[in-house]
C-alpha cells in the first residue's frame, strides 16, 4: 500500500450471481433430459406432496412444479388438506415409491405437527429421495460415497457457488459453517470435508464466533439470524455464502413493510470479502436447480443410463 492509500480503497466483493449459475444448471438439465428421453423414452418424474395451507410452502411447491414442466419432466403434485392423517401421507409415499414413472419424491416441509416428519422421510425410497434427507443418503454422504447418494439440494448448490469462485481445488482452505441443521449445516460440512477443506461447524453454543470467522477462507452462514455475521468478523478476501432468508421491518418502505436480509450484514461484509452471495438472488435459485439435477440423476440411475455431473 503506498503512502496516502487507505484500506478502504479495496475493490468491493464480487457478487456471486446464483440466478445465473442456476440457469446454467437448468439448461444442462434440460439438454440431458432430452438425451435421456431420446435414449430410453423416459422423462424424469417428480412428485411433490404438500400437506396443509402454509403460504410459503405453496409458493415453493408452485415454483418447483413449474420448473419441472419447463425442463420436460413428468410433474405430479399431491395437495392435501391440513387434516390429512400421517397414515394417509405414508400411503401416498408408498404409492409413489412403487410408481415407475416417478423418480423423485419431495414432501414439502414443514409438515403439520400431528405428522412425524422423520417417519415420512424414512418412508421415501432412498433412490427417489431428491431432497437428500433420508438417513441412507445422509450416511452415504458421510462415508464419502457421494456418487451413490442424493445430496441435500441447498448445500450442493452452495458448494457449486464456492467452486465457481475458488475453482475445483479447495484443498487446505479453512471453512466455517455457521449452523448445524440436518438440511444445510451438517451436509455442507461433509461436502467441504470431502473437498479437503479444514472444516469448523459453529452453532449457538460456540465460544467466540467472531474469532472463528476471522480465520475462515470460506464462510457458509445458515443460522437464521438476521445480519448476525458482521463485517469485522470477516477475514480479508474470504468467500461468503449466505443461506439466510429473514424478513425484518422496513419502515422506510412504509408502515408495516418488510425487507429480506440474510444472516450476513451484506454491505459490511462485502467491503472485506472477495466474493459474497446476495439475498435474495444468491443461494435460493440454486436450491431448485439442484432439486431438478437430483431428479434427473435419479431418473438416469433408474433407467441404467449415464448420469450427468454438475
N, C-alpha and C positions, 0 to 999 in steps of 0.2 A: 504494500500500500504506500503510495507516495505521500509526501508531506502535504497536508491540507485535505486529503481524501478522508471520508468518513465511512464507517461500515455500512451506513445507510445507502451507499452507492451500489450495493449488491442488487443484481437483477432480480425481479420478483420470481417466485417459483413458477415453473411450468405448470399449467393447468392440465391435469390428466383427463382427457375427454372420454368418459365412459360411454357416452352415446355413440361416438364414432367407432370405438373398439367393438361395442356390442353389435353395431351394424355390420362390421366386417365378419363377425362370428355368424350372425344370422344369414348373411349372404352365402357363407360357406355351407351352413346347414341346408339352405335351400338347394344349392348345387348338388350336395351329397345326397339329399333326399331324392332328387331327380335320378341320380345314378342308382340308388337302391331300388327305386320303383322300376327302372329300366332292367335291372339285373334280375329281380325276383318278383316283380309285381306287387311288392309290399310297401304300403305307405306307413310311416311311423304313426302309431296310435297313442294319443294322450288323453287320459280320463282325469277330470278334476272333480273332486267331491267337496261340496260346500254345505255345511250344516249351520242353519241359523241365518240371521239377517244383519250381521256385522257389516257396516257400510264400507270400511276399508277393505275387508276381505272380498266383498262384492266387486270392488274396483280392481283389485289384484287378479281375481279369477277372470273377470271380463278381459283384462289385458292379455292374460296368458292364452285364453281361448282364441282371441283374435289373431295373436301372433302365430299360434299353431296352424290356423287355417291359411294364413298368408304364406306359410312355408310349405304348404302342400300336405300337411299332416291330416290324419283322421282324428277329429277332435270331438270329444264327448264331455258333457257336463251333467253332473247329478246335483241338483239344488234341492236340499232337504229342509223341512221346517225345523225350528228350534226344538220342537217336541220329539224329534226323532230319537229313538232309543239307541243305546250302544249296540244292541243285538242287530238292529236294522242296518246300522253303519257297517258292522262287521260282515253282514250278509252281502252288502253291495261290494265291499272289498273282495270277498271270496268270489263273487261272480266275475269281477274284473280280472282277478288272478287267473281264472280259467278261460277268459276270452282271448283267443289267439290274435285278434285284431288290435288289442291294446298292449302296448309295450311299456308305457309309463303310467303310473298311478300316483296322483298327488292329492292328498287330503289336506285341504286348506286349514291352517292353524291360525288362531286358537280354536279349539273345539269347545262346545258348551261344557260347563262344569260337571254335568252328570255323565259325561263320556270320558273314559280312561284313555288319555292320549297315547300312552305307551302301548297299551293293548292294541289300539288301532294301527299304530305304526308297525308293530311287530307282526301284525296280520298280513301286511303287504308282502308279496313275493319280492325278496331282495333283488331279483333280476329286473323288477319293474319299479323299484323304489327310486324314482328320479329325483326326489328331494335329498337322497343320500342320508336319511335319518335312521334306517334300520340298523340294529346292532351288528348284523353281519357286514354291512357296508362300512360302518364305523370301524369295526375290528380289522377289516381288510386294509383300510387306510392306515390304521395304527401300526400294523405289522409290515407296512411297506409294499403291499400288493395293490397299489393304486390301479394297475392295469386290469384288475379283476373287480374293482369296486365301482360304485356310482358315488361320486363325491358331492357333498353338500354344495349347492349352487353358488351361494354368496362368497364363501372363501375361495372356491375355484375361480370365480371371476376376479376376486381381489388379487390372486396370485398372477393371473394373466396381466393385470394392470401393472403390477410391480415389475414383471418381466419386460413389459413394453418400455419401461423407463431405464431399468438397470441391465437389460439383456438376459440371456438364458442362464448365465452363471452367477448364482447368488452365494456361492460357497464362501463361508467365513464372515458373511455380513452379520452384524448384531441386529436382531429383530425383536421388537417388543409388541406383544399382543395384549391390548387392554380389554379385558372381558374374557370370561371362561365359559360361555354358554355352549351347549351341545350343537347349536345351529351355526355359530360363527367362530367363537374363540378357540375351542378345542380343535376342530378340524383345521382351522387356519394355522395353528401351531404345528400340527402334524405335517401339513403341506410344506411349511417353511423349514421344518427339520429335515424333510426329505430332499430339500434343495441345499442341504448342508449349511444352513444358517445356524447361528447360535441363538436360541430362542428363549425369551423370558415371557411367561404368562403372568400378567398382573391383574389384580382384582380389588374389590372393596377393602380387603384386609391387608393389602400390600403396604409396606412401610416405605415412605419417601418415594412416591411415584414420580415426582419431577426428576429426581436423581436417576431413576431407572430410564426415564425417557431421554435424558440428555446424553446417554451412552449409545442410543439406538440409531443405526443407519436406516432402519425401516420401522415405522410405527403404524400398526393397524389398530384403530380405535373403534371398539364395538361394545360400548358400555351403557349407552342410553342416557347419558347425562349431557345436557346442552352445553357446548363450548367448554367442556371441562379441561381439555388439553390446551394450555396457554402457550403463547409464543416463546416465553423464556424457558419452556420445558424442552424445546426442540434443538437438537444438535444441528449446527450449520451444515446444509447440504443434504439433510435427511429426506427420505421419501415418505410421504404421509398418505395413508389410505383411511378415509373417514367413512365408516359404515353407519354412523349415527343418522337417525331421521327424527328430529324433535321439533314439535311446534311450540313456539314461545310467543307471548303477547307482542304485538307490533302496533302500539298506539299511534305511531307516526303515519300509519296507513288508514287510520280511522278507528272509531270506537269498536271494540270487540274483535278487531282484526288480528291475525297471527301471521307469522312467517316461519319457514322451515330452516332449521340450522342443524349442523352435525354435532359430533362430540368434540370437535376441534374448533378453537377460536380462529376462524379461517384467515382473516386479514393479518392477525399477529403471526400465525404460523407460516403463512405464505411469504412473509418478509424474511424468513430464516431458512425454510426448506428449499430443496432443489426442485421438488415436484409435489403436487398435492391434488387430491380429488375434490371437486366442488360438491356441495349439497344444495339442491338436487343436481343430477346430471353426471354423477360420478359412478358410484357402485351400483345404484339402483337399476339402471338399464342392463348391467352385466348379469344380474341375478336371473332375469327372464331369458336372456340369451343362453346362459349356461343350462337352464332348465330344458331349453329346446335341444341343445347339444347332447345332454344326457339322454333325452328321449330318442334321438337319432342313434346314439351309441347302443342303447338297449335294443332298438329295432334291428340294427346290424348284427348284434350278437345272436338274437333270436333267429335271424334268417341265415346265419352262418356266413355272412358277408364281411369283408374287411371293414374295420371301424375307423372313422377319421380321428385325427388328433387335433386338439385345439390349444 
